[in-house]
Amino acid sequence: MSAPAVVACTWGQPAAEAETLLTLGRTVAAALGGELRWLVLGALPEDAAATAGRFGAGGIDHVDDPRLAGSGSDARVAALASYLAGSPPRLVLFNQTFQARDTVPRLAARLGVGVVMNSVAIAHEGGTLRVTASAFGGDTRTVYDLGGAAPHLVAVGPNAVQPAPVGSPASAVVRQVGADLGAVAERVRVVTPPKREGPRLEDAQVIVAGGRGLGEPGNFKLVEELAAALGGVAGASRPIVDDGWTDPSRQVGLTGKITRPGLYVAAGISGASQHMVGCSAAKTIVAINRDPDAAIFKHARFGIVGDCVAILPELTRAVKAR
């Protein structure tokens, strides 16, 4: 079997989180005149075959091994290196996740190939693959021409393209692929796994996030109360997470969660580029800030200039009174 032009690789994610990757991969594979395949490491997500067909993948390659179920990256690197040996694809795409930041550069070093992280766009121009990536916390963009030996490894941000299914979905066949991981020993062990309660920020359609403008830790409850009234999830900027006002699972931004809600309410958040990376794909951003010149207002559809500590309870009362 000939190598596909593009492989989209995921692990430990629901099928829906592969949709952006498959959409972009399908476009690039078509430009290269080849096939897109979806590589899944570990447990196969529910509805994977249907998702693959709906988004134009030629099929699914499934590498399953008990060692891939953990959080360590040694087994993932070994499995990927084994899969890519022989006739590699031109391009391998990954979702830009915390684990990908650990796995993909290590894989590139093992294979001796190039890697680009934080990608926001990929084009095929004049026979050259050209990747645009976010740099300096999202303040600027840089463009890389991918040359040298294949495969080229690219980690893609979740907002790179809007998921777009194909017009005539085809049934995707799952092919089991072996990988010898018997000699792999994880060098990093998770002693205490993170605790998360309630829905994930990445899945939320409504997010109310708080920042330093809340003034003190006790005021974070105002964010939680409005989020609950709206049927949403509470989020936070990195400074108040670092200060222990809430747990890291609530952090939105470059080093936290990348979200795509329908409504994002930013209370007491300045709008630094590192934070906006995590919420700029929201359909509607509402900003509350005492500073009329705060950067957050440049991104907001609606803005309220004022003290969020006074405004949040009024918004909660108004929502409950509907």
N, C-alpha and C positions, 0 to 999 in steps of 0.2 A: 504494500500500500504506500503510495507516494505521500510525502509530508504535506500537511496543510500549509496554507500561506500564513494564517494567523491562528493562534491558540489563545483562548480566554480562560484563565485559571482562577478557580475559587476554592475555598475550603471553609467549613464551619459557618457558612452563611446561608440564609434562606434563598430560594430560587429567585425571588424578586430582586435581590441585591445584585444579581448577575445581569439584569436587563440593560443597564447602561453600558456595561462592558461588552455585552453581545451586540448591542446596536452599533457601537463604535467599531468593534472587530469585524462585523459584517461589511461595513462601509469600506474599511481598509482592505479586507480580503478581496472584495469586488474590484477595487482599483488595482490590486496586484494580480488579478486574474486567477485567484486560487480559492481554496475552501477555508471556511472558519470551523473550528472544532472547539468544544467546551471541555476543558479538563477539570475534573472534580477530584480533590484529594479527600479521603475519609468518607464519612457517611454521605450518601446521595440525598440531596434535598428533596422534600416532597414536591411533586409536580415538575421535577427537573426535565423529564423528557418532553412534556408539553411546553415548558418555557423555552427549551432549546429549539423546538420546531417553530414556535411562534416568533422567535427573534432571529431565525435564519441560520442557525448552526447546522452543519452537515451531520453532526452526531456528537455523542458524549463519550469521552474517554474517562473511565472511572478507575482510579487507583485506591484500593481499599486495604488497609492494614491496621491492626489495633494500635500500632505506634503513632498513627496519624491522628488519633482521637485526642491526644493531649495538647497542651499549650506550647510545648517546646518546638523549636524550629529545626533542630538537627535532622529529624526524620523527614520533614517537608523538603529541606534542601536536598537530601539524598534521593528522595522519590522524584523530585523534579529533574535532577541531574540525570537520573536513569532514564526518565521519559524522553528527555531532549537529546540523548546520545544517538549517534547514527545520522539520521536525516532530519535535522531540526527545522522547524518552521522559520520563516523570516522574522516574525514578530510574536512575542508572548506578552499578553496583557494581564495585569493584576489590578484588583481594587486597591486603592490607597488606604489601607487600614493600619492599625498599630502593628499587627503581626507581619504585614507585608513590608513595613519599614525594617523589620528585623530579618526577614527571609530573603527578599529579592536582592539586596546588595550582596549578601553572602553567596547566593546562587551565581550572581554575575562574576564574583571573584573566583569561584570554583571552576566555572566554564571559561573564564578569560574573555568575556564579552562585555559589551557596553550596557549601561543601565541608565534610565531617566526616571526620576521620581517626580511626583506632583504634576503630572501631565494634565493639560486642559484641552489639548487638541492634537490630532495627528492627521497629516496630509501626505499624499503621494504625488510628488511634483518632479517631472523630468526624470523619472526612474529613481528618485531619492525619497526615502521616508523622512519626513520632517516633523519633529515633535515640538510643540509649544508647551512650556512648563511654567508654573507659578514659582516666583522666586522672592526672597526677602519678605516672607510672611504674607505674600499676596500683593505687595506694593508694585511689583513689576512683572514682566514676562521675559523669558529667554527662549531662543529657538535653537534646537539641536538638529543637525543633519546626521542620520544614523548610517555610518559606514562600518567597514570591517566585517568580521566573521559573524554569521548568524548563529543563534538567534539574538535579536535585540530585545531587551527586557524593559518594559514600560509600565509603571504604576500610574493608574488613572484616577483622578479625583472624581467624586460621585456626581459632580455637576458638569462634567465635561460635555455631555450631550443629553438630550431628553430621550428616554427610552421610546423606541418606535418599532412596533411589530411589523412583520412582512405582510404583504397583501394576501398571499396564499400560503398559509402555514403548512409545513410538511411534517410527517412523523419522524422524530429523531430516535435513532437506535443507540442504545447504550452498549459500549464495548469495554469489557473488563481488561485492564492492563496490569501486568505484574510488575513488582518492584521488590528487589531483595533488600530488606531493611533489617535483616537478622543481626548484623554487626553494629547497628547504630545504637549509640548510648547517648541519651540527652545529657548535655553538660550543665544545663540550667534547670533547676527544679522549682516549681511554684510552691512555696511554703504555705501561704495563705491566699486563696483565690479572692478576687474582688467580690463584694456583696452588692447586689442590685435589687431594689424593690420597685414593683410597679412596672409600667410600660417603658420601653426604651425610647430615649430621645430621638433616635434615628427613625422611629416609626411614627412619632407623634405628628398630628395634623395641627395642633395648637400648642405653642410653647410660650411661657412667660418666663423671661430670664432676668435675673437681677445682677447688679454690679456694685461697685464701691459707693455709688450714690445712695445706697440704702442706709449708709451711715454706721450701722452696727449689726452684729450677727443676728440679734433677736428680730430684726426687721425682715429677715429672709422669709419669715412666715407669711408676710404680706404677699410675696410672690407666689408662695404655695397656695394661699387662699384664692387668689385670682385665677391661678391655673386650674384649681379644682372647680371653681364656679363655671369656667369656660369649658370644662371637660377635657383639659389639656394636661401638660406635664411641666413641672418647674425646671428651669435651667439656670446656669450661672456663668459668669465670666471667670477667667482664670485667677485674677487677683483674690477673689473671695474664696475660691476653692483652695488656693495656696494658704490662705489665712485660716482655713478650717471651718468656714461658715456652713459649708455643706460638703457632701462627699464628691469625689472625682467623677463619679458616673454622671453627674449633672453638668459637667463642664462642656461648654460649647466653644468651638474654635479650632485653630490649627493644631493644637496639641490635645484637643478634646474630641467632641463628637461633631461630625459633619451632618447637618440636618437639612431637611427640605419640607418644612411645614407649610400649611396654607396660611397660617397667621403666626407671626413672631412678635411678641411684645417685649421690647428691651427697656427695662426700668433701671435708670441710674447707670447705664453703660455708655462709655464715651464713644465707641465705634472704632476702636483700633483695628487695623487691617487683620491682625491675627485672630481677632474675634469674628470679624465679618466673613472670614473664610468659612466659618461654621454655620452661617445663617443667611448668606447673601442669596441663596436660591429660594428663600421663602417667597411665596406669592405676594404676601402683604406684610410689611414691617411697620409696626407702630412704635415710636420712640418717645420716652419720657425722660427729660433731662433738664436740670436747672440752667445749664449753659446753652444759650441760643446758638452759639457757634460750634457746639459739639459735632464731631464728624459723623455721628450716627444719623443726624438729620439729613445728610446727603444721600443716605440709603433708604430713608423711611418714606413711605407713602403718606402716613399721617404722623404728625408730631405734636407733642404737648410740652410746652416750656413751663417747668415747675418742679416742685419737690415731689419725687416719686413716693416718699413716705406718706405724704398727705393725699396724693392722687390715687394710689393703689386701692386703699380701702373704699374710696368713693366709686371707683370702677367696679369693685367687687359687689358693692351694694346695688349698683345699677344693673349689673348682670343678673343678680339674684331676684331683682324686682320685675324682670321681664315676664 
